[in-house]
Amino acid sequence: MLKAHRLKAVGLDLEMDSKIGDMLQRKKLSTTIGASNYAYLHDMVKAGKAESMGEAVDKTVEMARRLDNRATLERQTAAYFKGLTSRAAAEETDLEDALSAASQEIDFDQP
């Protein structure tokens, strides 16, 4: 956390989130992986998408977690709408229509 405070002191606003904690509390991972997966991680480093193999693994796992979270949200949303009563479904449709109409009035090109 000291680094975050130093960066903030020189004008860089660094959000204090779990990623910073992860950076300070790295865990050792010693394993073997498939050759094509190793090549993928190595290519990430060579292309400058990651500074190290460890960071390439972190980024790849974060992407997989985001995809898992999206899939979970999709399943939960579908279950929510499937479980609605006809009255609640009608209210959801009315809300959707009202939000759609309201968004048509917004000029997204204006600052």
C-alpha positions as a Markdown table, in Angstrom:
| # | Residue | x | y | z |
|---|---|---|---|---|
| 1 | Met | 0.0 | 0.0 | 0.0 |
| 2 | Leu | 3.0 | 2.3 | 0.4 |
| 3 | Lys | 3.5 | 2.3 | -3.3 |
| 4 | Ala | -0.1 | 3.4 | -3.9 |
| 5 | His | 0.4 | 6.3 | -1.5 |
| 6 | Arg | 3.6 | 7.3 | -3.3 |
| 7 | Leu | 1.9 | 7.2 | -6.7 |
| 8 | Lys | -1.0 | 9.3 | -5.3 |
| 9 | Ala | 1.5 | 11.8 | -4.0 |
| 10 | Val | 2.9 | 12.3 | -7.4 |
| 11 | Gly | -0.5 | 12.9 | -9.0 |
| 12 | Leu | -1.4 | 9.4 | -10.1 |
| 13 | Asp | -4.8 | 8.4 | -8.6 |
| 14 | Leu | -4.6 | 4.7 | -7.9 |
| 15 | Glu | -7.8 | 3.1 | -6.7 |
| 16 | Met | -7.3 | 0.9 | -3.6 |
| 17 | Asp | -9.0 | -2.3 | -4.6 |
| 18 | Ser | -8.4 | -6.0 | -4.3 |
| 19 | Lys | -5.9 | -6.0 | -7.2 |
| 20 | Ile | -3.5 | -4.0 | -5.1 |
| 21 | Gly | -3.8 | -6.5 | -2.3 |
| 22 | Asp | -3.2 | -9.3 | -4.7 |
| 23 | Met | 0.0 | -7.6 | -5.9 |
| 24 | Leu | 1.3 | -7.3 | -2.3 |
| 25 | Gln | 0.3 | -10.9 | -1.4 |
| 26 | Arg | 1.4 | -12.9 | -4.5 |
| 27 | Lys | 1.2 | -16.6 | -4.2 |
| 28 | Lys | 3.7 | -19.0 | -5.7 |
| 29 | Leu | 2.3 | -21.3 | -8.4 |
| 30 | Ser | 4.5 | -24.1 | -9.7 |
| 31 | Thr | 2.9 | -26.3 | -12.3 |
| 32 | Thr | 3.1 | -27.6 | -15.8 |
| 33 | Ile | 0.7 | -26.5 | -18.5 |
| 34 | Gly | 0.1 | -27.5 | -22.1 |
| 35 | Ala | 2.6 | -26.3 | -24.7 |
| 36 | Ser | 0.0 | -24.2 | -26.6 |
| 37 | Asn | -1.1 | -22.5 | -23.4 |
| 38 | Tyr | 2.5 | -21.8 | -22.5 |
| 39 | Ala | 3.0 | -20.3 | -26.0 |
| 40 | Tyr | -0.1 | -18.2 | -25.6 |
| 41 | Leu | 1.1 | -16.7 | -22.3 |
| 42 | His | 4.6 | -16.2 | -23.7 |
| 43 | Asp | 3.1 | -14.4 | -26.7 |
| 44 | Met | 1.2 | -12.1 | -24.4 |
| 45 | Val | 4.5 | -11.1 | -22.8 |
| 46 | Lys | 6.3 | -10.7 | -26.1 |
| 47 | Ala | 3.5 | -8.5 | -27.4 |
| 48 | Gly | 3.6 | -6.3 | -24.3 |
| 49 | Lys | 0.2 | -7.3 | -23.1 |
| 50 | Ala | 1.8 | -8.6 | -19.9 |
| 51 | Glu | 5.1 | -7.7 | -18.2 |
| 52 | Ser | 5.7 | -11.3 | -17.0 |
| 53 | Met | 4.4 | -14.8 | -17.3 |
| 54 | Gly | 2.8 | -14.4 | -13.9 |
| 55 | Glu | 1.0 | -11.3 | -15.0 |
| 56 | Ala | -0.1 | -13.1 | -18.2 |
| 57 | Val | -1.5 | -15.9 | -16.0 |
| 58 | Asp | -3.3 | -13.3 | -13.8 |
| 59 | Lys | -4.8 | -11.6 | -16.9 |
| 60 | Thr | -5.9 | -14.8 | -18.4 |
| 61 | Val | -7.5 | -16.0 | -15.2 |
| 62 | Glu | -9.2 | -12.6 | -14.7 |
| 63 | Met | -10.7 | -12.9 | -18.2 |
| 64 | Ala | -12.0 | -16.4 | -17.5 |
| 65 | Arg | -13.5 | -15.2 | -14.2 |
| 66 | Arg | -15.3 | -12.4 | -16.0 |
| 67 | Leu | -16.7 | -14.8 | -18.6 |
| 68 | Asp | -17.8 | -17.1 | -15.7 |
| 69 | Asn | -19.4 | -14.2 | -13.9 |
| 70 | Arg | -21.3 | -13.1 | -17.1 |
| 71 | Ala | -22.6 | -16.7 | -17.6 |
| 72 | Thr | -23.8 | -16.8 | -14.0 |
| 73 | Leu | -25.5 | -13.4 | -14.4 |
| 74 | Glu | -27.2 | -14.6 | -17.6 |
| 75 | Arg | -28.5 | -17.7 | -15.9 |
| 76 | Gln | -29.7 | -15.8 | -12.9 |
| 77 | Thr | -31.4 | -13.2 | -15.1 |
| 78 | Ala | -33.1 | -15.8 | -17.2 |
| 79 | Ala | -34.3 | -17.6 | -14.0 |
| 80 | Tyr | -35.6 | -14.3 | -12.6 |
| 81 | Phe | -37.7 | -13.5 | -15.7 |
| 82 | Lys | -38.9 | -17.1 | -16.0 |
| 83 | Gly | -40.1 | -17.0 | -12.4 |
| 84 | Leu | -42.1 | -13.8 | -12.8 |
| 85 | Thr | -45.9 | -13.8 | -12.5 |
| 86 | Ser | -47.7 | -12.5 | -15.5 |
| 87 | Arg | -48.5 | -9.3 | -13.6 |
| 88 | Ala | -44.8 | -8.8 | -12.6 |
| 89 | Ala | -43.8 | -9.5 | -16.2 |
| 90 | Ala | -46.2 | -6.9 | -17.5 |
| 91 | Glu | -44.7 | -4.4 | -15.0 |
| 92 | Glu | -41.2 | -5.2 | -16.2 |
| 93 | Thr | -42.4 | -4.6 | -19.8 |
| 94 | Asp | -43.9 | -1.3 | -18.8 |
| 95 | Leu | -40.6 | -0.3 | -17.1 |
| 96 | Glu | -38.6 | -1.4 | -20.2 |
| 97 | Asp | -40.8 | 0.7 | -22.5 |
| 98 | Ala | -40.6 | 3.8 | -20.2 |
| 99 | Leu | -36.8 | 3.5 | -20.0 |
| 100 | Ser | -36.5 | 3.1 | -23.7 |
| 101 | Ala | -38.7 | 6.1 | -24.4 |
| 102 | Ala | -36.7 | 8.2 | -21.9 |
| 103 | Ser | -33.4 | 7.2 | -23.5 |
| 104 | Gln | -34.6 | 8.4 | -26.8 |
| 105 | Glu | -34.8 | 11.9 | -25.4 |
| 106 | Ile | -31.1 | 11.9 | -24.3 |
| 107 | Asp | -28.7 | 13.6 | -26.7 |
| 108 | Phe | -25.6 | 11.5 | -26.2 |
| 109 | Asp | -23.5 | 13.8 | -28.4 |
| 110 | Gln | -23.8 | 16.7 | -26.0 |
| 111 | Pro | -21.1 | 17.1 | -23.3 |
